[in-house]
Every structure is written in structure tokens, then in C-alpha cells.
């Protein structure tokens, strides 16, 4: 249950960060990468997104305490 709550908190913080960054970028207050993604293949975009999700998952499960209780 603690892992679920932790995951929800991390997800909410990450989403808040992304939306705040997008808002500040629209005001011109943070750096923006002007890279045209239209020229990138949709397959490449999906593979990169899945790779990033896998890396985030590995890091999270590596740092998260295991479900086993030590005695």
C-alpha cells in the first residue's frame, strides 16, 4: 500500500512539474528546445518513450524499499 501511495505522489509531482514547466515556457521564462518532432518517425518516438518509462521504472524499483520486512 505504501508503494502505491508513493507512486501516486511521485506521479502527481511529476505531472505538476511538467505542467508548470509548460506554463512557464509559454511565458518565455524557462529555456525551450525548439526541435521539430514532425521529422522524427512515430516508431522512434514510441521506442524512446518506452525506454524512458523503463529507465524510470528501474530507478524507482531500485530506490524503493522492498515489500519484504527485515527482522
N, C-alpha and C positions, 0 to 999 in steps of 0.2 A: 504494500500500500504506500509506503514511504517513497518507493521508486516511482510509482505512478504520480504522486503529488510533486515530486521533484521534477519529473519530466514535464508535467503541466506548467510548473513555474518557469522552467528553462525555456519552454516553447513560447510562453506568454512574453517573457523578457526579450527573446529573440525577435518575435513579431513586433513588439513595441519599438525596439531599436531600428528595425528595418523601416517601419512607417515614419518614425521621427527623422531618420536619415533622408528618406524620400521627400518629406516635407521641407526639411532644411535645404536640400538640393534644389527644390523648386524655387526657393527664395535666393539661391546663389550663395549660401553661407557655408557650404561644405564642398570639397572637391568632387568633381563628377568625371567619370571616364566616358568620353564620347566615342564609343566603339559601336559601329553599325552591326547589330546582330543579324540583320537580314541576310548578310552574306555568309553566315555560318549555317551549316546544314542542321536541320532539325534533329537528325540522329546524333550528331555530335553534341548538341545541346542537352539531349536526354541522357547520353552517356556521362557527360560531365556532371549533370545534376545528380545522377545516381551515385557517381564516385564521391561527390561531396557529401551526400547523405550517408554513404558507407563510412567515410572517414569520421564524420561527426558521431555516428553510432559507435564506432570502435573506441573513439576517445571517451565518449560518455560511459560506456560499459567498463572501460579500463579504470576510470576515475571513480565510478560509483561503487559504493560498498556492496559486497555480495550479499545474497539472501541468506547465506549460511551464518548461523550465530556461533561465535567462538566462545568456548567455555574456559 
